Amino acid sequence: MTSAHHTVNDDVAETRKDRFERGMEVLGRVDGEGGRRVVDSLADISPELGHQVVAWAFGDIYDRPGLAPRDRQLVTLGMLTALGGCEPQLDVHINAALNVGLGTEEIVEALLHSAVYCGIPKALNATFVAKKVFAERGQLPDSDRPGPAQPGPAH
């Protein structure tokens, strides 16, 4: 079986540099500049952490064929929301979700859905990060979309 994706069996001959280079390619495709800024910001304090984010998280895990990139981002948004306190990472991954084809409505719906499992405060924090990202990208959803039924005028 021939695959363009990395598998565990390929590890034997692969160098640290190979993993990093593949990870940088995946990181650029998924997270774009936001991901590169995170890695660059680690250069003076923990270059090894930056290397692991690139080589392991993106080179090994994100590059696996088992989930489509958009599905990986939905899972990531749910987990970062559930963890709480991950707003900087949510910023990067909401951008990534848009980069890999998720729409603003799908992201908002995923964050709403997360409220059931991790609580309204965490879902609110994540949704406000999404609002910021959407505004920065000129993609705020229309404010006139239907919501819960509003009571009509009293007769």
Sequence and secondary structure as in RCSB ss.txt:
>XXXX:A:sequence
MTSAHHTVNDDVAETRKDRFERGMEVLGRVDGEGGRRVVDSLADISPELGHQVVAWAFGDIYDRPGLAPRDRQLV
TLGMLTALGGCEPQLDVHINAALNVGLGTEEIVEALLHSAVYCGIPKALNATFVAKKVFAERGQLPDSDRPGPAQ
PGPAH
>XXXX:A:secstr
   SS  GGGGGT  HHHHHHHHHHHHHHHTHHHHHHHHHHTTTT HHHHHHIIIIIIIIIIT TTS HHHHHHH
HHHHHHHH S HHHHHHHHHHHHHTT  HHHHHHHHHHHHHHH HHHHHHHHHHHHHHHHHTT    TTS  S  
     
